[in-house]
């Protein structure tokens, strides 16, 4: 019952068990964007760092949120931090 409630609330009962597989579904570019989200960057800042259009950055962010099942950038950033993705060096 507790696992069912956690699943419906989109929270894990054991950190990293489910999200590791979800992070594996991200493309390398989405991982770069997620690192920048975790660093607190806006879409415009992400676009500048990665030399892409702000709209393209927005599309990447939307795809990341959908793949992670995250309701917000903050939730996506929390997942990145929990999974250790935010600690990896980026090319910024």
N, C-alpha and C positions, 0 to 999 in steps of 0.2 A: 504494500500500500504506500509506504513512504517513497519507494523508487518511482511509483506511478505519479505521485504528486510532484516529485522533483523533475521528472520528465516533462510533465505538463507546464511546470513553471520555468522550464529550460535552465535548470541548475543541476549540476552534477553532484552525485553523492560521493564520488571518488575523483579527485582532480586529475585531469588528463586522460582518463579512460576513453571517453567518447570524442573529445575535441582533437586529440592527436590524429584520429582518422579524418576529421573534418579539415584540419589544417593541411593534410596531405592532398586534399582535393583542390587546394588553391594553386594557381599558376605561379611561376616565379615572379611575375610582375605584380600579381595580387599580394604576394608575400611582401614585396617591397612597399607597396601601398599600405598594407596593414602595419608594417613597422613605422611608417610615417604617421599613420593614424594614432598609433600607440605613443608616439612622441608628441602628440597634440597638434599636429599640423592640419591646417584647413585644406579644402580642395584646391584652392588657388595656390597655396604653398606647395602642396604635393605636385601640382602641375609644373610649377617652376623648377622644383628639384629634379623631376624626372623628364623635363623637356617635352611635356605633352599638353594638350589643351585642357583647361579646367573642366570642360564637359566630359572629356575622356576620364579624368580623375574621378568625377562624379559617378560615371558608369562603373568604374572599378570598385568604388566604395559600395555602391548598391549591390554589385555581384558578391562582394565579400560578406556583406551583411546577410544576404540570402543564403550563401553557402554555410556560414557559421550559425545561422538561425538566430542572429543577434538582432535585437530590437533597436539598437542605437550604436553610434560610434563608440560611446563609452563602454558598452558591453563588449564590443569587438576588441577594444583596447585591453580590457580586462582579460579576455581570453588570450590575447597575444602575450600579455605579461605572464599569465599563469602557465602558458606553454613554453615560455622562455624565448619566444620569437622576438620580442621587443629588445632583448639583451644582445641579439646577434648584430654585428656591425652592418650598417647600411652604407650605400655609396653616396650619401649626401655630404 
